[in-house]
Amino acid sequence: MILLSPGMGVTVSFTPQMEKRLTQRAVRMLNQSLRQFPELRNLDIHVGHTKTKLGVAFIPTRLRLPLYIRLRVRGLTYNTIGHELTHLLQGLTKLPSPEGTSPWEPLPGGETQCDIWTLARSELFCDDAPTYLRMPRTVRENWRYYAGRVRSLCVEAIRHRTRHRTYIRWLESRIAELPEHGPVSRADVPEQLSLLL
Ligand SMILES: [Zn+2]
């Protein structure tokens, strides 16, 4: 078992199957992703491998460690890692937070919600289009040109949510309007985002 501590006091271990497939790139991506999740501080995460899906998370219904996700190493994206880690929070934030830690910010369940909260969390997770959030084909196919604006809309939608129950519908309709404004030029793509792509 490989153990690594990517800062924030998170301990990550891998299944033997995953260890065989693990690349330096995947470890680096996992480390960077975990830094965006301070809520997972002091928790243990076990990472397995999946061939058939991009990723899988076992949403915790009680705090039994380690938490468990599975990832596909081939074609791994930050978006997938972020999505699976957000699923962990969907379960965890329904539980009392561990002693000595600040209370968890509640996070709604559901796949689309998971995509929205993942994109909103960090630009890091904008390297690929999310799976469940609905968007026009042209936005998906030209994701790198739209990612920044979709992310901003996700942040806005989360704020919106306290007042409007239909925030997902609001968000998807705003995303659907994006192509009418034309794709942004490369110069408008945030610097950090273009570095990641
Ligand atoms: Zn999911």
Boltz pocket constraint, residues with backbone or C-beta under 6 A from the ligand:
constraints:
  - pocket:
      binder: B
      contacts: [[A, 55], [A, 83], [A, 87], [A, 111], [A, 114]]
      max_distance: 6.0
